[in-house]
Amino acid sequence: MGVDAKTTDLTDASLYFNRELSLLEFNRRVLAQATDRSHP
């Protein structure tokens, strides 16, 4: 019984999130929540 292992090129940049873009998106979501008056 053999297992087929798929190899992944870990140097492929598309596999990783850009840290700065991720932080900007997080801050955008936080600000959207902060400006929503329906939240206490």
C-alpha positions as CSV (number, residue, x, y, z in Angstrom):
1,M,0.0,0.0,0.0
2,G,1.8,3.2,-1.2
3,V,1.0,6.8,-0.4
4,D,1.3,9.4,-3.2
5,A,2.9,12.4,-1.7
6,K,2.3,15.7,-3.5
7,T,5.3,17.9,-3.5
8,T,4.8,21.6,-2.9
9,D,7.3,24.3,-3.8
10,L,7.6,26.2,-0.5
11,T,9.5,29.0,-2.2
12,D,6.3,29.9,-4.2
13,A,5.4,33.4,-3.0
14,S,1.7,32.9,-3.8
15,L,1.5,30.5,-0.8
16,Y,2.2,33.2,1.7
17,F,0.2,36.3,2.9
18,N,1.7,39.7,2.8
19,R,2.0,40.6,6.5
20,E,1.5,44.3,5.9
21,L,-1.6,43.8,3.7
22,S,-3.0,41.4,6.3
23,L,-2.6,44.0,9.0
24,L,-4.2,46.7,7.0
25,E,-7.2,44.5,6.3
26,F,-7.5,43.7,10.0
27,N,-7.4,47.4,10.9
28,R,-10.1,48.1,8.3
29,R,-12.3,45.5,9.9
30,V,-11.7,46.9,13.4
31,L,-12.5,50.4,12.3
32,A,-15.7,49.3,10.5
33,Q,-16.8,47.7,13.8
34,A,-15.9,50.8,15.8
35,T,-17.9,53.1,13.6
36,D,-21.0,50.8,13.7
37,R,-23.4,52.5,16.2
38,S,-25.4,49.3,16.6
39,H,-22.5,47.9,18.7
40,P,-22.4,49.0,22.3
